[in-house]
Amino acid sequence: MSDAITSTHNPRIRTLRKLRDRRHREESGLFMAEGEDMLEAALRHGAVPRSVFAVPDPPPQLEALMARLPAHTERVTASADALAVAGSLGSGSRVIGVWEMPDIESVPAAQEPGPVLYLHDVADPGNVGTVLRAARAFGAGLVLLSPRAADPFGPKAVRAGMGAVFGQPLVRADFESGCARLGDHRAIALVPGAGRPLRDVELEGAVLFALGAERAGLPEAVVAACEEIAHVPVDRGGADSLNVAMTATLCLYEYRASHA
């Protein structure tokens, strides 16, 4: 490793901090993830970081992770104070990794089996990250993000996803073009209180679940383009609907249960 960076004003720390900003991520083609659990998740999925900033004298868990890095990964030693300035966690972090952002503008040539999720204008990065985590846990083949959905590579989304962004296939596309590139998938629109209860819907074959932002929901054009409308029933007198991430998780669970 290089000599330790101790100044919170060091140019490398300032550049690292800029990755908290979406515009800089898009300009540089890089994103960051904080903490040992994120580094471990990345390595587990074969996502090798371009560089890793770590504290001097790392604890055994972090030292073991650092030993797994390939020779071409840059290793930078930085004080805890410097990393706290660069990162987004209030408690600071012992390690911050930097990765190249993958291309999410085209559908992978070899699609993984499993259901597809389409998120329309879901702007909260925590929700997007949580959906990615559920998608990875339940074997979703692909997650489609509309052009105005939150950046899945922002710190909050990466953290909420617990590293799922390193392994879950993603595509940025509107509903029409995304479906056209996917091929033959039966689209199911999730609309609170409308259509059939989700558990009563046939989930055989290639299925796409379309979900909208919590306030705006899905636009009429997307709902009309879907073959089926469904909802997750909730108790009367309770909440009118569920958080979009919870709804997506239930969709994936029901799909998995129907194929058990």
Secondary structure in CASP SS format (residue, H / E / C, confidence):
PFRMAT SS
TARGET T0000
AUTHOR 0000-0000-0000
METHOD secondary structure of the structure
MODEL  1
M C 1.00
S C 1.00
D C 1.00
A C 1.00
I E 1.00
T C 1.00
S C 1.00
T C 1.00
H C 1.00
N C 1.00
P H 1.00
R H 1.00
I H 1.00
R H 1.00
T H 1.00
L H 1.00
R H 1.00
K H 1.00
L C 1.00
R C 1.00
D C 1.00
R H 1.00
R H 1.00
H H 1.00
R H 1.00
E H 1.00
E H 1.00
S H 1.00
G C 1.00
L E 1.00
F E 1.00
M E 1.00
A E 1.00
E E 1.00
G C 1.00
E H 1.00
D H 1.00
M H 1.00
L H 1.00
E H 1.00
A H 1.00
A H 1.00
L H 1.00
R H 1.00
H C 1.00
G C 1.00
A C 1.00
V C 1.00
P C 1.00
R C 1.00
S E 1.00
V E 1.00
F E 1.00
A E 1.00
V C 1.00
P C 1.00
D C 1.00
P C 1.00
P C 1.00
P H 1.00
Q H 1.00
L H 1.00
E H 1.00
A H 1.00
L H 1.00
M H 1.00
A H 1.00
R C 1.00
L C 1.00
P C 1.00
A C 1.00
H C 1.00
T C 1.00
E E 1.00
R E 1.00
V E 1.00
T E 1.00
A E 1.00
S C 1.00
A H 1.00
D H 1.00
A H 1.00
L H 1.00
A H 1.00
V H 1.00
A H 1.00
G C 1.00
S C 1.00
L C 1.00
G C 1.00
S C 1.00
G C 1.00
S C 1.00
R C 1.00
V E 1.00
I E 1.00
G E 1.00
V E 1.00
W E 1.00
E E 1.00
M C 1.00
P C 1.00
D C 1.00
I C 1.00
E C 1.00
S C 1.00
V C 1.00
P C 1.00
A C 1.00
A C 1.00
Q C 1.00
E C 1.00
P C 1.00
G C 1.00
P C 1.00
V E 1.00
L E 1.00
Y E 1.00
L E 1.00
H E 1.00
D C 1.00
V C 1.00
A C 1.00
D C 1.00
P H 1.00
G H 1.00
N H 1.00
V H 1.00
G H 1.00
T H 1.00
V H 1.00
L H 1.00
R H 1.00
A H 1.00
A H 1.00
R H 1.00
A H 1.00
F H 1.00
G C 1.00
A C 1.00
G C 1.00
L E 1.00
V E 1.00
L E 1.00
L E 1.00
S C 1.00
P C 1.00
R C 1.00
A C 1.00
A C 1.00
D C 1.00
P C 1.00
F C 1.00
G C 1.00
P H 1.00
K H 1.00
A H 1.00
V H 1.00
R H 1.00
A H 1.00
G C 1.00
M C 1.00
G C 1.00
A H 1.00
V H 1.00
F H 1.00
G C 1.00
Q C 1.00
P C 1.00
L E 1.00
V E 1.00
R E 1.00
A C 1.00
D C 1.00
F H 1.00
E H 1.00
S H 1.00
G H 1.00
C H 1.00
A H 1.00
R H 1.00
L H 1.00
G C 1.00
D C 1.00
H C 1.00
R E 1.00
A E 1.00
I E 1.00
A E 1.00
L E 1.00
V C 1.00
P C 1.00
G C 1.00
A C 1.00
G C 1.00
R E 1.00
P E 1.00
L H 1.00
R H 1.00
D H 1.00
V C 1.00
E C 1.00
L C 1.00
E C 1.00
G C 1.00
A C 1.00
V E 1.00
L E 1.00
F E 1.00
A E 1.00
L E 1.00
G E 1.00
A E 1.00
E C 1.00
R C 1.00
A C 1.00
G E 1.00
L C 1.00
P C 1.00
E H 1.00
A H 1.00
V H 1.00
V H 1.00
A H 1.00
A H 1.00
C C 1.00
E C 1.00
E E 1.00
I E 1.00
A E 1.00
H E 1.00
V C 1.00
P C 1.00
V C 1.00
D C 1.00
R C 1.00
G C 1.00
G C 1.00
A C 1.00
D C 1.00
S C 1.00
L C 1.00
N C 1.00
V H 1.00
A H 1.00
M H 1.00
T H 1.00
A H 1.00
T H 1.00
L H 1.00
C H 1.00
L H 1.00
Y H 1.00
E H 1.00
Y H 1.00
R H 1.00
A H 1.00
S H 1.00
H C 1.00
A C 1.00
END
